[in-house]
Amino acid sequence: MPIQTAFKDRSSVRPFVVLDLGANVGYFALRVLDLIDRQGRENFNLDITMIEGSPKTFRELDKRIRSQPQFAASVRMVHGLVGQPLGSGTIQESALHVKSTTINIPAGHGVKVDFVDINSLMALLFPPY
């Protein structure tokens, strides 16, 4: 399992960093947290950044993560789109969150969302050693 391999290869002097792009409602990050918890979380210097573009899905993500207060200090949630360092895009939300899209949106539909500059965000969080 790739997550287990990443755990074994982690550095003892740097945080275990997870960057979850298109975090949806948190399935991947919550799975990582569950696996860490099962292994004894006190051994992990952990930092998870979750980026989600859909406003509706981001609200659900926020709700789910806040319902897990034991992980709050290790998780950062960012509302925004990825793929461009600047500007904004339009996302069309769906009742089924996995079907929200930024592709082929008819004019006048969707929600305007700013892009997140991932390089700048991660440089601020983790300056070079």
N, C-alpha and C positions, 0 to 999 in steps of 0.2 A: 504494500500500500504506500503510495507516494507521501502521504502525510507522515506516516511512521518513519520513513526514510529521512524526511526533513527533520524530524525530532532527533534522530540519532546523529545527524550531521550538524546539529546546531552548535554555535559557539557558546562557551561558558562565560565569555566576557562581553558579549553583545546581546541585545534583546532578540528574541525569536519574533521576527516581523512577518505579519500576514497582511497583504494588501488585497482586499476583496473588491474587485472592480465589477460593477453591476451586481451589488450585494443582494438584490432582491429582498426577501424578507429574512435573510440571515442564515439560510440553511448551511452553507459552507462554514462560516465562522462559528456557528453554534456547534457544528460537528467537531471542528478543531478544539473548541473549548471543552467539549465533552471528553474527547480523547485525552486532553491534558489533565483534566480533572480526575479521570480514571487512573492516570499514572502518578498522581501526587503533584498537584499544581505548585507546591512550594518550591520546586526545583526549577521553575520556569520564570525567566525574566521575559515577559510577554508584552507585545504591542500589536494590536489588530486595528487596521484602518479599513472601514467599510464605506464604499462610495456607491450611492444609488441615485439615479436620475429622476425616477417617477415620484412626484410629490405624494401621491396616494400610497405607493409602495413604501416610500421612505417613512411615512407616518406609522405604518404597520411594523416596519423594521425597528423604529425607535421604541414602539410599545413592547415588542418582544425582548429587545435588549434590556430595557429598563425593568422588565419583569425578572431579570437575572442579576440582582444587585451585586452578587459575589464577583461578577465579571466587569463591573462598571469601570474600574480603574484601568483596565487593560484594553478597553474598546473605545475607539473614536469613530463617530458616524459623520459622514459628510454628504450633504445633499448637492448633487450636481451630475453633469454628464462628463464622460471621459472621451478622449479621442482628439481633442484640440486643446492647445494651451490657453486660448483666449476666446471670448465671444459667448454666444448662446446658441442653443438649438431648440427645436420643438419636439416634444415627445407626445405621442397620442396614447393615452392611458386606456387600458382595457379592464373590464370587470374581472377578468382572470389575469392577475398581475404578470404572469409569464408571457402574456401576449402584448404587453405595452411595447411600442416601437418608435423609432425615430426615422423609419424608412417610408417613403411614398405617402406622406401625410397630405391630404387635400388642404388647399388654402383655407385659412380660417378655422382649422381644427387643431386641437392639441394645446399644450401648455408650454410656454417659453421657460427654459431652464438654462442657467449659466453653466459653462464648462468649468471643470476643475483642472488647474495646472498641476498635474501629478508630480512633476519634477520639483517644482517649487514647494509643494506641500510636504513631500518626503524630505527635502533638504532642510526645511524648517524643523521637522520633527527629529531628524537623525543627521546632525552635522557630521561631516567626515571625521573619522578617528585619526 
